[in-house]
């Protein structure tokens, strides 16, 4: 293969969580990185270009998900195993692996390096957080460690870019010399079990595996390697089971043998390598802070206060940016409307479908960016792991664990990145439940609905204080329902399996790097736009078509005739009346025509057809159409109601005209004809329905990708039924009072 066609060298970064691995990746690649998905799975793939310091050669650097060992349970950990064995990226194993090791936890971190060494990939070890180790009196002889391990060992401080040049030089040399880390000498019983396993798989199924892959089959109950064997599980499972039973008969417990034997191998290698100087400090700074933040009472109090500050900032900081985006969208719609005035259908498609569809999700981007800024900040400081530890005690009773906290917190901005964040949850059952309840968190798109209805019906009666309390409470309705629902799912799904223990390392507190925090915020915002935005945009076009067609010209003509007749009281002919309409009358006529078109559209007809289902919740056909049209993005109900009530589609949640119109709306048919449509029970019913239904169509699509279509469809039906039952109950009980 010519030099021009040869693919770039591939280097993988692997390490335990909280070792500074991703910080090192960001330092080495800068902005020359890209994010995607590994083929066949939903786990995020982060790759970048690293320029070697001596030759200037560019290599592909892969930031593998953090893992404590190759005994993979979560999706993230399984990806690390697959990439290391050459199955995760187009069948190419890395040319070299850099194992990022936290100096403070050298022995435990080298356990992962020892496992990786069995895969036969050249290795370099980066001793990260060197500065913190020195401050704590730790002294490590990196040269002696390199001599004993047989691979280069380079001290680094990722956040300060210290040691990165030396690391690059060591990697360049290692790409030529291909050093392999020393491996343990396994007892005869283990060697015999591995040989029998290899021979049986080759003989019966033609499966040829490396030593490291065979070890994963032998030592792990649920190995990622087992899942990609080409033979059916019914044929290879007995072979693996026989090898494990033979190891057990020879006096080794397969589940514990590996850790025992590897640490027995590593301990002598670390003799005289690590020394700790006696320091006069009685307690480290992290330990002192943890006395408060992990306290069962004060810690929870600090947590609640911090979450209040976060959510308050989300709304206050994002407000001006959201107003700016709305202004830009409106400006673009005005330009497009003027340019396409001669083609009504194309004008509506561009103005309402395309530009309106883009604006429907971009307007919430500022809130999502602010929330992810705080999440990245809390993660960088080390507090997020403490919050997960605190929440684990609160979550255990309903089948979740502390790792569910970050996905659920993220879902308060948007469930899409929250659902994707569940990939780090080791317990598959807890991950499944977390995904299913994440849409119940109150996302940003529901806020305009709350503001409109609370401002129109609760604040005028009970005042601003009650309105503010109601708005605050609506954000937690879904969370309160999610807890018992999670418990019910925990009791119903896979009842015989005990939950996996929650294990999380508490990282030391750090001063966050603003650059990395902003980079994380940017990546999360980009992920929302790409994943949620594309689905919401596509669905908005579909909803636009359902709201636009069919469009017979007779509706416009009849509405114009009726309107002019009302204006002139029969004194003028239609043509004379049309000529005499002023600007405000023409705008009112256009709004009435739009309302009639919407009523006769496919969506309007469907809304009238299913309205009897929503009648027990107090909804007329107009509210029902608004609910149906809001599936792509929940805030669309506001513009839909604006059209239905002949106010135009440019109204928002703060529109006084819309609030007044809703307050004065009457039933136009049926047994309640002439009665007010909206009252406080109806307003509460609508808010409860929106709080408990599926967040949006994009959320549904992401659930389908993370789980499968059946779970996605089931969750949509279940949450819709739950929202309907709750809305009916709230309305019926409210009407009693």
C-alpha positions as CSV (number, residue, x, y, z in Angstrom):
1,X,0.0,0.0,0.0
2,X,1.3,3.4,-0.9
3,X,2.1,6.0,1.7
4,X,-0.8,8.2,0.5
5,X,-3.3,5.4,0.8
6,X,-2.1,4.0,4.2
7,X,-4.6,4.8,7.0
8,X,-3.2,7.0,9.8
9,X,-1.7,5.3,12.8
10,X,-4.3,4.8,15.5
11,X,-3.6,5.3,19.2
12,X,-6.1,4.6,22.0
13,X,-6.3,6.4,25.3
14,X,-7.6,4.2,28.1
15,X,-7.8,4.6,31.8
16,X,-10.0,4.5,34.9
17,X,-12.6,7.2,35.4
18,X,-11.3,10.5,37.0
19,X,-7.7,9.9,35.9
20,X,-7.6,13.0,33.7
21,X,-7.8,10.9,30.5
22,X,-10.2,13.2,28.7
23,X,-8.3,16.3,29.8
24,X,-5.2,14.8,28.3
25,X,-7.1,14.0,25.1
26,X,-8.3,17.6,24.8
27,X,-4.8,18.9,25.5
28,X,-3.2,16.6,22.9
29,X,-5.8,17.2,20.1
30,X,-7.0,20.8,20.9
31,X,-10.0,21.5,18.7
32,X,-9.0,18.9,16.1
33,X,-11.5,16.4,17.3
34,X,-14.8,14.9,16.2
35,X,-17.7,13.1,17.9
36,X,-19.8,10.3,16.5
37,X,-21.1,6.9,17.3
38,X,-19.3,3.5,17.2
39,X,-20.7,1.3,14.5
40,X,-23.6,-0.8,15.6
41,X,-24.0,0.8,19.1
42,X,-25.1,4.1,20.5
43,X,-22.0,4.8,22.5
44,X,-20.3,8.1,21.7
45,X,-17.0,7.9,19.9
46,X,-14.5,10.8,20.4
47,X,-11.5,10.9,18.1
48,X,-8.9,13.6,17.3
49,X,-5.7,14.3,15.5
50,X,-2.5,14.4,17.5
51,X,0.7,15.8,15.8
52,X,3.8,14.1,16.9
53,X,6.4,16.5,18.4
54,X,9.5,15.2,16.6
55,X,8.4,14.0,13.1
56,X,5.3,16.1,12.8
57,X,3.4,13.0,11.8
58,X,-0.4,13.1,12.5
59,X,-1.9,10.1,14.2
60,X,-5.6,9.4,15.1
61,X,-6.2,9.5,18.8
62,X,-9.2,7.7,20.3
63,X,-10.6,8.7,23.7
64,X,-12.0,5.4,25.0
65,X,-14.7,5.5,27.7
66,X,-13.3,5.3,31.2
67,X,-13.4,1.9,32.8
68,X,-11.9,0.2,35.9
69,X,-11.3,-3.1,34.1
70,X,-11.9,-5.0,30.9
71,X,-14.5,-7.1,32.7
72,X,-17.1,-5.0,30.8
73,X,-20.7,-4.5,32.1
74,X,-21.9,-1.1,30.8
75,X,-22.1,-0.2,27.1
76,X,-19.1,2.2,27.5
77,X,-16.9,-0.5,29.0
78,X,-17.9,-3.0,26.3
79,X,-16.8,-0.5,23.6
80,X,-13.4,-0.2,25.3
81,X,-13.0,-4.0,25.0
82,X,-14.1,-4.1,21.4
83,X,-11.8,-1.3,20.3
84,X,-8.9,-2.8,22.1
85,X,-9.5,-6.2,20.4
86,X,-9.9,-4.7,17.0
87,X,-13.7,-5.1,16.7
88,X,-14.9,-1.6,17.4
89,X,-13.5,0.5,14.6
90,X,-13.6,-1.2,11.1
91,X,-11.7,-4.3,12.3
92,X,-8.5,-2.3,13.2
93,X,-7.0,-2.7,16.6
94,X,-5.0,0.3,17.8
95,X,-1.4,0.5,16.8
96,X,-0.5,1.5,20.4
97,X,-2.4,2.2,23.6
98,X,-1.6,5.0,26.1
99,X,-2.8,3.9,29.6
100,X,-3.5,7.0,31.7
101,X,-2.8,6.3,35.3
102,X,-3.6,8.4,38.4
103,X,-0.4,8.5,40.4
104,X,-2.4,8.5,43.7
105,X,-4.0,5.1,42.8
106,X,-1.1,3.6,41.0
107,X,-1.7,-0.1,42.0
108,X,-5.4,-0.2,41.1
109,X,-4.9,1.7,37.8
110,X,-2.2,-0.7,36.7
111,X,-4.7,-3.5,37.0
112,X,-6.3,-2.2,33.9
113,X,-2.9,-1.8,32.2
114,X,-2.2,-5.4,33.1
115,X,-5.4,-6.6,31.5
116,X,-4.7,-4.6,28.3
117,X,-1.2,-6.1,28.1
118,X,-2.8,-9.5,27.4
119,X,-4.2,-8.2,24.1
120,X,-0.7,-7.9,22.6
121,X,-1.0,-4.1,21.8
122,X,2.2,-2.0,22.3
123,X,1.8,0.3,25.4
124,X,3.0,3.6,26.9
125,X,1.9,4.6,30.4
126,X,1.2,8.2,31.3
127,X,1.5,8.9,35.0
128,X,-1.0,11.7,35.2
129,X,-1.7,14.2,38.1
130,X,2.0,14.2,38.9
131,X,1.7,17.6,40.6
132,X,-1.0,16.5,43.0
133,X,1.1,13.5,44.0
134,X,4.1,15.7,44.8
135,X,1.9,18.0,47.0
136,X,0.8,15.0,49.0
137,X,4.3,13.7,49.5
138,X,4.2,10.9,47.0
139,X,7.4,10.0,45.3
140,X,7.4,7.7,42.3
141,X,10.5,6.3,40.6
142,X,9.1,6.4,37.0
143,X,12.4,5.1,35.5
144,X,12.4,2.0,37.8
145,X,8.7,1.5,37.1
146,X,9.3,1.6,33.4
147,X,12.2,-0.9,33.7
148,X,10.0,-3.4,35.6
149,X,7.0,-3.0,33.4
150,X,8.9,-3.1,30.2
151,X,7.1,-0.1,28.7
152,X,7.8,3.7,28.7
153,X,6.4,5.5,31.7
154,X,6.0,9.3,31.4
155,X,4.9,11.7,34.1
156,X,2.3,14.2,32.9
157,X,0.0,17.0,34.2
158,X,-2.7,17.2,31.6
159,X,-4.4,20.4,32.7
160,X,-1.1,22.3,32.5
161,X,0.2,20.6,29.4
162,X,3.2,19.4,31.4
163,X,4.9,16.3,30.1
164,X,2.9,16.1,26.9
165,X,6.0,16.7,24.7
166,X,7.9,13.8,26.5
167,X,4.8,11.7,26.1
168,X,4.7,12.4,22.4
169,X,8.4,11.5,22.0
170,X,7.9,8.2,24.0
171,X,4.9,7.3,21.8
172,X,6.9,8.0,18.6
173,X,9.6,5.7,19.7
174,X,7.2,3.1,20.9
175,X,5.5,3.0,17.5
176,X,8.8,1.7,16.1
177,X,10.0,-0.5,19.0
178,X,6.5,-1.8,20.0
179,X,7.1,-2.4,23.7
180,X,4.8,-4.9,25.4
181,X,4.1,-4.7,29.1
182,X,5.2,-7.6,31.4
183,X,2.5,-10.1,32.0
184,X,1.8,-12.4,34.9
185,X,2.8,-16.0,34.8
186,X,-0.5,-17.8,35.2
187,X,-0.7,-20.9,37.4
188,X,-0.9,-24.2,35.6
189,X,-4.6,-24.6,36.3
190,X,-5.4,-21.3,34.5
191,X,-3.2,-22.1,31.6
192,X,-4.9,-25.5,31.2
193,X,-8.3,-23.9,31.3
194,X,-7.4,-21.3,28.7
195,X,-5.8,-24.0,26.4
196,X,-8.9,-26.2,26.6
197,X,-11.1,-23.2,25.9
198,X,-9.1,-22.2,22.9
199,X,-8.9,-25.7,21.5
200,X,-12.6,-26.3,21.9
201,X,-13.6,-23.1,20.3
202,X,-11.3,-23.6,17.3
203,X,-12.2,-27.2,16.8
204,X,-16.0,-26.8,17.0
205,X,-16.6,-23.3,15.8
206,X,-13.4,-22.1,14.1
207,X,-13.2,-19.2,16.6
208,X,-9.6,-18.0,16.9
209,X,-9.1,-15.6,19.9
210,X,-6.1,-13.9,21.6
211,X,-5.1,-14.7,25.1
212,X,-6.7,-11.6,26.4
213,X,-10.0,-12.4,24.8
214,X,-9.9,-16.0,26.1
215,X,-9.3,-14.6,29.6
216,X,-12.4,-12.4,29.3
217,X,-14.4,-15.5,28.5
218,X,-12.9,-17.5,31.3
219,X,-13.0,-14.8,34.1
220,X,-16.1,-12.7,33.2
221,X,-19.7,-13.8,33.7
222,X,-21.0,-11.5,31.0
223,X,-18.2,-10.8,28.7
224,X,-18.3,-8.4,25.7
225,X,-16.3,-11.0,23.8
226,X,-18.9,-13.7,24.4
227,X,-21.6,-11.4,22.7
228,X,-19.7,-11.2,19.5
229,X,-18.7,-14.9,19.0
230,X,-20.0,-16.0,15.6
231,X,-21.3,-19.3,16.9
232,X,-24.8,-19.5,18.5
233,X,-24.8,-19.1,22.3
234,X,-26.4,-22.5,22.7
235,X,-23.2,-24.1,21.3
236,X,-20.4,-22.0,22.8
237,X,-21.9,-21.4,26.3
238,X,-21.4,-25.1,27.3
239,X,-17.7,-24.8,26.3
240,X,-17.1,-21.7,28.3
241,X,-19.1,-23.1,31.3
242,X,-17.0,-26.3,31.2
243,X,-13.7,-24.3,31.3
244,X,-14.9,-22.2,34.2
245,X,-16.0,-25.3,36.1
246,X,-12.6,-27.0,35.5
247,X,-10.9,-23.9,37.0
248,X,-13.2,-24.1,40.0
249,X,-12.4,-27.7,40.5
250,X,-8.6,-26.9,40.5
251,X,-9.2,-24.6,43.5
252,X,-9.8,-21.2,41.7
253,X,-13.0,-19.2,41.9
254,X,-13.3,-17.8,38.3
255,X,-14.9,-14.5,39.4
256,X,-12.1,-13.7,41.9
257,X,-9.1,-15.5,40.4
258,X,-8.1,-12.7,38.0
259,X,-7.9,-9.9,40.6
260,X,-6.1,-12.1,43.1
261,X,-3.5,-13.3,40.6
262,X,-2.9,-9.9,38.9
263,X,-2.4,-8.0,42.2
264,X,-0.1,-10.8,43.3
265,X,1.9,-10.1,40.2
266,X,1.8,-6.3,40.5
267,X,2.6,-5.9,44.2
268,X,6.3,-6.9,43.8
269,X,6.7,-4.6,40.8
270,X,5.7,-1.6,42.9
271,X,8.2,-2.3,45.7
272,X,10.6,0.7,46.1
273,X,8.8,2.4,43.3
274,X,6.3,4.3,45.4
275,X,7.2,6.2,48.6
276,X,5.1,8.4,50.8
277,X,6.7,11.1,52.8
278,X,5.2,11.8,56.2
279,X,3.2,15.0,56.2
280,X,1.9,16.9,59.2
281,X,-1.6,17.4,57.9
282,X,-4.1,15.5,59.9
283,X,-6.7,15.5,57.1
284,X,-6.6,16.4,53.4
285,X,-8.6,19.3,52.0
286,X,-10.9,16.9,50.1
287,X,-11.6,14.9,53.3
288,X,-12.4,18.1,55.2
289,X,-14.8,19.3,52.5
290,X,-16.4,15.8,52.3
291,X,-17.3,16.0,56.0
292,X,-19.8,18.6,55.0
293,X,-20.8,17.7,51.5
294,X,-21.4,14.0,52.2
295,X,-23.2,14.6,55.5
296,X,-26.6,12.9,55.5
297,X,-28.3,16.2,56.4
298,X,-26.1,19.1,55.6
299,X,-24.9,17.5,52.5
300,X,-28.4,17.1,51.2
301,X,-29.2,20.7,52.2
302,X,-26.1,22.0,50.2
303,X,-27.2,19.8,47.3
304,X,-30.8,21.2,47.2
305,X,-29.4,24.8,47.5
306,X,-27.0,24.2,44.7
307,X,-29.6,22.7,42.4
308,X,-31.9,25.7,43.1
309,X,-29.1,28.0,42.0
310,X,-28.4,26.0,38.9
311,X,-32.1,26.0,37.7
312,X,-32.6,29.6,38.6
313,X,-29.5,30.5,36.5
314,X,-30.8,28.4,33.6
315,X,-33.9,30.6,33.3
316,X,-32.4,34.0,34.2
317,X,-29.2,33.7,32.2
318,X,-30.8,32.1,29.1
319,X,-33.7,34.6,28.9
320,X,-31.9,37.3,26.8
321,X,-30.4,34.8,24.4
322,X,-33.8,33.2,23.9
323,X,-35.4,36.5,23.2
324,X,-32.6,37.3,20.7
325,X,-33.1,33.9,18.9
326,X,-36.9,34.6,18.8
327,X,-36.2,38.0,17.3
328,X,-33.9,36.6,14.6
329,X,-36.4,33.9,13.7
330,X,-39.1,36.4,13.4
331,X,-37.0,38.7,11.3
332,X,-36.1,35.8,9.0
333,X,-39.8,34.8,8.7
334,X,-40.6,38.4,7.8
335,X,-38.0,38.5,5.0
336,X,-39.1,35.1,3.7
337,X,-42.8,36.1,3.8
338,X,-42.1,39.2,1.8
339,X,-40.0,37.4,-0.8
340,X,-42.5,34.6,-1.3
341,X,-45.7,36.7,-1.2
342,X,-46.8,35.4,-4.6
343,X,-46.6,31.7,-3.7
344,X,-48.8,31.1,-0.6
345,X,-48.0,27.4,-0.1
346,X,-44.2,27.9,-0.6
347,X,-44.4,30.9,1.7
348,X,-46.1,28.9,4.4
349,X,-43.7,26.0,4.0
350,X,-40.6,28.2,4.4
351,X,-42.0,30.6,7.0
352,X,-43.9,28.2,9.2
353,X,-42.4,24.9,8.4
354,X,-38.7,25.4,7.8
355,X,-37.8,28.6,9.6
356,X,-40.4,28.0,12.3
357,X,-39.3,24.4,12.7
358,X,-35.7,25.5,13.1
359,X,-36.6,28.2,15.6
360,X,-38.8,25.7,17.6
361,X,-35.7,23.9,18.9
362,X,-33.0,26.6,18.6
363,X,-34.9,28.8,21.0
364,X,-34.2,26.3,23.9
365,X,-30.5,26.0,23.0
366,X,-29.4,28.8,25.5
367,X,-31.1,27.0,28.4
368,X,-29.4,23.7,27.5
369,X,-26.1,25.4,27.2
370,X,-26.4,27.0,30.6
371,X,-27.4,23.7,32.2
372,X,-24.5,21.9,30.6
373,X,-22.2,24.6,31.7
374,X,-23.1,23.9,35.3
375,X,-23.0,20.2,34.8
376,X,-19.5,20.4,33.3
377,X,-18.4,22.8,36.0
378,X,-19.7,20.5,38.8
379,X,-18.1,17.4,37.2
380,X,-14.7,19.3,36.7
381,X,-14.7,20.3,40.4
382,X,-15.4,16.7,41.6
383,X,-18.7,17.6,43.2
384,X,-20.9,15.6,40.7
385,X,-19.6,12.3,42.0
386,X,-20.5,13.4,45.5
387,X,-24.0,14.3,44.4
388,X,-24.4,10.9,42.8
389,X,-23.2,9.3,46.1
390,X,-25.8,11.3,48.0
391,X,-28.5,10.5,45.5
392,X,-27.7,6.8,45.5
393,X,-29.3,6.4,49.0
394,X,-32.4,8.2,47.7
395,X,-32.6,6.1,44.5
396,X,-32.0,2.6,45.8
397,X,-35.6,1.9,47.0
398,X,-36.9,2.4,43.4
399,X,-34.3,0.3,41.6
400,X,-32.1,3.2,40.4
401,X,-28.6,4.0,41.6
402,X,-26.3,7.1,42.0
403,X,-25.3,6.9,38.3
404,X,-28.9,7.7,37.3
405,X,-28.6,11.1,38.9
406,X,-26.7,12.9,36.1
407,X,-28.9,11.5,33.3
408,X,-32.0,12.6,35.2
409,X,-30.6,16.0,36.0
410,X,-29.6,16.5,32.4
411,X,-33.2,15.6,31.3
412,X,-34.5,18.7,33.0
413,X,-33.1,20.6,30.0
414,X,-33.7,17.9,27.4
415,X,-34.2,14.2,27.8
416,X,-32.1,13.4,24.6
417,X,-28.6,14.0,26.1
418,X,-29.9,12.7,29.4
419,X,-30.9,9.3,27.9
420,X,-27.6,9.1,26.1
421,X,-25.8,9.7,29.4
422,X,-27.2,6.5,30.7
423,X,-24.5,4.5,28.8
424,X,-22.3,4.8,31.8
425,X,-24.7,2.9,34.1
426,X,-23.3,-0.6,34.6
427,X,-26.5,-2.2,35.8
428,X,-28.6,-2.8,32.6
429,X,-31.8,-2.9,34.6
430,X,-31.1,0.4,36.3
431,X,-30.1,1.9,32.9
432,X,-33.4,0.7,31.3
433,X,-35.5,2.2,34.1
434,X,-33.6,5.5,34.0
435,X,-34.2,5.8,30.2
436,X,-37.9,5.1,30.7
437,X,-38.5,7.7,33.4
438,X,-36.2,10.4,32.0
439,X,-38.9,11.9,29.8
440,X,-40.9,12.7,33.0
441,X,-38.3,15.3,33.9
442,X,-39.7,18.8,33.1
443,X,-37.8,19.9,29.9
444,X,-37.3,23.4,28.7
445,X,-40.1,23.1,26.0
446,X,-42.8,22.7,28.7
447,X,-41.9,26.0,30.4
448,X,-43.8,28.2,27.9
449,X,-47.0,26.1,28.4
450,X,-46.7,26.6,32.2
451,X,-46.1,30.3,31.9
452,X,-49.0,30.9,29.6
453,X,-51.6,29.0,31.6
454,X,-50.4,30.1,35.0
455,X,-50.2,33.7,33.8
456,X,-53.7,33.6,32.3
457,X,-55.6,31.7,35.0
458,X,-53.7,31.4,38.3
459,X,-51.9,34.7,38.7
460,X,-55.0,36.9,38.2
461,X,-56.9,35.0,40.9
462,X,-54.3,34.1,43.5
463,X,-51.5,36.6,42.8
464,X,-47.8,36.4,41.9
465,X,-46.7,34.4,45.0
466,X,-49.0,31.5,44.3
467,X,-48.2,31.7,40.6
468,X,-44.5,31.5,41.3
469,X,-45.1,28.5,43.6
470,X,-47.2,26.8,41.0
471,X,-44.5,27.3,38.4
472,X,-41.8,25.9,40.7
473,X,-44.1,22.9,41.6
474,X,-44.8,22.0,38.0
475,X,-41.1,21.4,37.4
476,X,-41.2,18.6,39.9
477,X,-44.5,16.9,39.1
478,X,-42.8,14.5,36.7
479,X,-40.0,13.8,39.1
480,X,-42.5,12.9,41.8
481,X,-44.4,10.6,39.5
482,X,-41.1,9.1,38.2
483,X,-40.1,7.7,41.6
484,X,-43.1,5.4,42.1
485,X,-43.1,4.5,38.4
486,X,-39.4,3.5,38.7
487,X,-40.3,1.3,41.7
488,X,-43.1,-0.3,39.8
489,X,-40.7,-1.0,36.8
490,X,-38.1,-2.3,39.2
491,X,-40.6,-4.8,40.7
492,X,-41.9,-5.8,37.3
493,X,-38.8,-6.2,35.1
494,X,-36.5,-9.1,35.6
495,X,-37.7,-9.6,39.2
496,X,-35.4,-12.5,40.0
497,X,-32.1,-10.5,39.5
498,X,-30.5,-8.7,42.3
499,X,-29.3,-5.1,41.5
500,X,-25.6,-4.6,40.9
501,X,-23.8,-2.8,43.8
502,X,-23.2,0.9,43.2
503,X,-19.4,1.6,43.1
504,X,-18.1,5.0,42.3
505,X,-14.7,6.5,43.0
506,X,-14.8,10.0,44.6
507,X,-12.3,12.1,42.7
508,X,-10.3,14.8,44.5
509,X,-11.6,18.3,44.2
510,X,-10.0,20.3,41.4
511,X,-10.0,23.9,40.1
512,X,-11.9,23.5,36.8
513,X,-10.4,24.6,33.6
514,X,-12.7,27.1,31.9
515,X,-11.6,26.0,28.4
516,X,-12.5,22.4,29.0
517,X,-15.8,23.3,30.7
518,X,-16.8,25.5,27.6
519,X,-15.7,22.7,25.3
520,X,-18.0,20.2,27.1
521,X,-20.8,22.8,26.9
522,X,-20.2,23.2,23.2
523,X,-20.2,19.4,22.6
524,X,-23.5,19.0,24.5
525,X,-25.1,21.8,22.6
526,X,-24.0,20.5,19.3
527,X,-25.3,17.0,20.2
528,X,-28.7,18.5,21.0
529,X,-28.9,20.4,17.7
530,X,-27.8,17.4,15.6
531,X,-29.8,14.7,17.4
532,X,-32.9,16.5,18.6
533,X,-33.0,19.3,16.1
534,X,-33.0,17.1,13.0
535,X,-35.9,14.9,14.3
536,X,-37.9,17.9,15.5
537,X,-37.3,19.7,12.2
538,X,-38.5,16.7,10.2
539,X,-41.6,16.3,12.4
540,X,-42.3,20.0,12.2
541,X,-42.5,19.7,8.4
542,X,-44.9,16.8,8.7
543,X,-47.1,18.7,11.2
544,X,-47.0,21.8,9.0
545,X,-48.4,19.7,6.1
546,X,-51.2,18.2,8.3
547,X,-52.1,21.7,9.4
548,X,-51.9,23.3,5.9
549,X,-53.7,20.7,3.7
550,X,-56.3,20.5,2.2
551,X,-56.7,24.1,1.3
552,X,-59.8,24.8,-0.8
553,X,-60.1,28.4,-2.0
554,X,-63.8,28.4,-1.1
555,X,-62.9,28.7,2.6
556,X,-61.0,32.0,2.1
557,X,-63.8,33.4,-0.1
558,X,-66.6,32.5,2.3
559,X,-64.7,33.8,5.3
560,X,-64.0,37.1,3.4
561,X,-67.6,37.5,2.5
562,X,-68.8,36.9,6.0
563,X,-66.2,39.2,7.5
564,X,-67.0,42.1,5.1
565,X,-70.7,41.6,5.7
566,X,-70.2,42.0,9.4
567,X,-68.0,45.1,8.9
568,X,-70.3,46.8,6.5
569,X,-73.6,45.5,8.0
570,X,-74.8,44.9,4.4
571,X,-74.4,48.5,3.3
572,X,-71.5,47.8,0.9
573,X,-70.9,45.2,-1.8
574,X,-68.2,42.7,-1.2
575,X,-65.8,44.4,-3.6
576,X,-66.4,47.8,-2.1
577,X,-66.0,46.3,1.4
578,X,-62.7,44.7,0.4
579,X,-61.4,48.0,-0.9
580,X,-62.4,49.9,2.2
581,X,-60.7,47.5,4.8
582,X,-58.0,49.2,6.8
583,X,-54.7,47.5,7.8
584,X,-56.0,46.2,11.2
585,X,-59.2,44.9,9.6
586,X,-57.2,43.1,6.9
587,X,-55.0,41.5,9.6
588,X,-58.1,40.4,11.4
589,X,-59.5,38.9,8.2
590,X,-56.3,37.1,7.5
591,X,-56.2,35.6,11.0
592,X,-59.8,34.4,10.6
593,X,-59.0,32.8,7.3
594,X,-56.0,31.0,8.8
595,X,-58.2,29.8,11.7
596,X,-60.8,28.4,9.3
597,X,-58.1,26.7,7.2
598,X,-56.6,25.1,10.3
599,X,-60.1,23.9,11.4
600,X,-60.6,22.2,8.0
601,X,-57.1,20.8,7.8
602,X,-56.2,17.1,8.3
603,X,-55.0,17.9,11.8
604,X,-58.1,19.9,12.6
605,X,-60.4,17.1,11.4
606,X,-58.4,14.5,13.3
607,X,-58.5,16.7,16.4
608,X,-62.3,16.9,16.2
609,X,-62.5,13.1,15.7
610,X,-60.5,12.3,18.8
611,X,-61.8,15.2,21.0
612,X,-64.3,12.9,22.8
613,X,-61.3,11.0,24.2
614,X,-60.0,14.3,25.8
615,X,-63.5,15.6,26.7
616,X,-63.2,14.1,30.3
617,X,-60.2,16.3,30.8
618,X,-62.1,19.4,29.8
619,X,-60.6,19.8,26.3
620,X,-62.5,21.1,23.3
621,X,-61.4,20.3,19.8
622,X,-59.1,23.4,19.7
623,X,-57.1,22.3,22.8
624,X,-57.0,18.8,21.4
625,X,-55.5,20.0,18.1
626,X,-53.0,22.0,20.0
627,X,-52.0,18.9,22.0
628,X,-51.6,16.8,18.8
629,X,-49.7,19.5,16.9
630,X,-47.2,19.9,19.8
631,X,-45.7,16.4,19.4
632,X,-42.5,17.6,17.6
633,X,-41.9,20.2,20.3
634,X,-44.3,20.9,23.2
635,X,-44.2,24.7,23.0
636,X,-45.8,24.6,19.5
637,X,-49.2,24.4,21.2
638,X,-49.0,28.1,21.9
639,X,-48.6,29.2,18.2
640,X,-51.2,26.6,17.3
641,X,-53.7,28.1,19.7
642,X,-52.8,31.5,18.3
643,X,-53.9,30.4,14.9
644,X,-57.0,28.6,16.0
645,X,-58.2,31.7,17.9
646,X,-57.4,33.9,14.9
647,X,-54.6,35.8,16.6
648,X,-51.8,34.7,14.2
649,X,-48.9,32.4,14.9
650,X,-46.5,35.0,16.3
651,X,-48.1,35.0,19.8
652,X,-46.0,33.7,22.7
653,X,-46.5,32.7,26.3
654,X,-46.5,36.3,27.5
655,X,-49.0,37.5,24.9
656,X,-51.8,39.4,26.6
657,X,-54.1,39.0,23.6
658,X,-53.8,35.2,23.8
659,X,-54.3,35.1,27.5
660,X,-57.4,37.3,27.2
661,X,-58.7,35.2,24.3
662,X,-58.3,32.0,26.2
663,X,-60.1,33.5,29.2
664,X,-63.1,34.5,27.1
665,X,-63.2,31.4,24.9
666,X,-66.6,29.6,24.8
667,X,-67.7,26.2,23.8
668,X,-69.1,26.6,20.3
669,X,-71.1,23.3,20.2
670,X,-72.3,20.4,22.2
671,X,-74.0,20.2,25.6
672,X,-71.7,22.9,27.1
673,X,-72.3,25.4,24.3
674,X,-71.8,28.9,25.5
675,X,-69.9,27.9,28.7
676,X,-66.3,29.0,29.2
677,X,-63.8,26.6,27.8
678,X,-60.9,27.5,30.1
679,X,-60.9,27.7,33.9
680,X,-58.4,26.8,36.6
681,X,-59.2,23.0,36.5
682,X,-58.7,23.0,32.7
683,X,-55.5,24.9,33.0
684,X,-54.2,22.5,35.6
685,X,-55.3,19.5,33.5
686,X,-53.4,20.8,30.5
687,X,-50.2,21.4,32.5
688,X,-50.4,18.0,34.2
689,X,-50.8,16.3,30.8
690,X,-47.8,18.1,29.4
691,X,-45.8,17.4,32.6
692,X,-46.3,13.6,32.3
693,X,-46.5,12.9,28.5
694,X,-43.5,12.1,26.3
695,X,-41.2,15.1,26.0
696,X,-41.1,15.2,22.2
697,X,-40.8,13.1,19.0
698,X,-37.0,13.4,19.1
699,X,-37.0,11.9,22.6
700,X,-39.0,9.0,21.3
701,X,-36.5,8.5,18.4
702,X,-33.5,8.4,20.8
703,X,-35.2,5.8,23.1
704,X,-35.7,3.7,20.0
705,X,-32.0,4.0,19.2
706,X,-30.8,3.3,22.8
707,X,-33.2,0.4,23.4
708,X,-35.4,-0.7,20.5
709,X,-38.6,0.2,18.7
710,X,-40.8,-1.8,21.0
711,X,-39.6,-0.1,24.2
712,X,-40.0,3.2,22.4
713,X,-43.6,2.6,21.4
714,X,-44.4,1.1,24.8
715,X,-43.0,4.1,26.6
716,X,-45.0,6.5,24.4
717,X,-48.2,4.7,24.9
718,X,-47.7,4.3,28.7
719,X,-46.7,7.9,29.3
720,X,-49.6,9.1,27.1
721,X,-52.1,7.0,29.1
722,X,-50.5,8.1,32.4
723,X,-50.8,11.8,31.3
724,X,-54.4,11.3,30.2
725,X,-55.5,9.6,33.4
726,X,-53.8,12.3,35.5
727,X,-55.3,15.1,33.5
728,X,-58.8,13.6,33.7
729,X,-58.4,13.1,37.5
730,X,-57.2,16.7,38.0
731,X,-60.0,18.2,36.0
732,X,-62.8,16.1,37.5
733,X,-61.6,16.7,41.1
734,X,-61.0,20.4,40.3
735,X,-64.5,20.8,39.0
736,X,-65.9,19.5,42.3
737,X,-64.5,22.5,44.0
